[in-house]
Amino acid sequence: MSEMMNHRCMYCTFVYDPSFGDPEIGIPENTSFDDLPEDWICPECGANKDDFKPMAKI
């Protein structure tokens, strides 16, 4: 259910938005958080994927 939701890093202000992906490392637009590689890290602070929490939709 959280696949296409934004996810926020617990250590910094970075928000992964699947509609943008992560173009700096070749992750295309519309890539769900669940589909990111397990070794993906926060581009701002280097936190692990496990250090992200889904954000509630408003």
C-alpha positions in Angstrom: 0.0 0.0 0.0 2.9 2.4 0.7 4.4 1.7 -2.8 3.6 5.0 -4.4 3.6 7.1 -1.3 6.3 9.6 -0.5 8.8 8.4 2.2 10.7 10.7 4.6 14.2 10.1 5.9 14.1 9.9 9.7 17.5 11.6 9.9 17.2 14.6 7.6 14.5 16.5 5.6 14.8 14.5 2.4 11.6 13.1 1.0 11.7 10.4 -1.7 8.9 11.2 -4.1 8.3 8.3 -6.5 6.9 10.6 -9.2 10.5 12.1 -9.5 12.6 8.9 -8.8 16.3 9.6 -8.1 17.7 10.8 -11.4 21.1 11.4 -10.0 21.7 7.7 -9.8 19.5 6.6 -12.7 16.3 5.7 -10.8 13.5 6.7 -13.2 10.3 8.6 -12.5 7.4 6.5 -11.1 9.6 4.1 -9.3 7.9 3.1 -6.1 9.9 3.1 -2.8 9.5 -0.6 -2.6 11.1 -1.1 -6.0 14.3 0.9 -5.0 17.4 -1.3 -4.7 17.9 -2.6 -1.1 21.3 -0.8 -1.1 19.8 2.6 -2.0 20.7 5.3 0.4 19.4 8.8 1.2 21.0 11.2 -1.2 21.2 13.9 1.5 22.6 12.1 4.5 23.4 8.5 3.4 20.8 6.9 5.7 19.7 3.4 4.7 16.4 2.6 3.0 15.2 1.1 6.3 15.6 4.6 7.9 12.6 5.9 5.8 9.0 6.1 6.9 6.0 6.4 4.6 4.2 9.8 4.8 0.5 10.1 5.2 -1.4 11.4 2.2 -3.1 14.7 2.8 
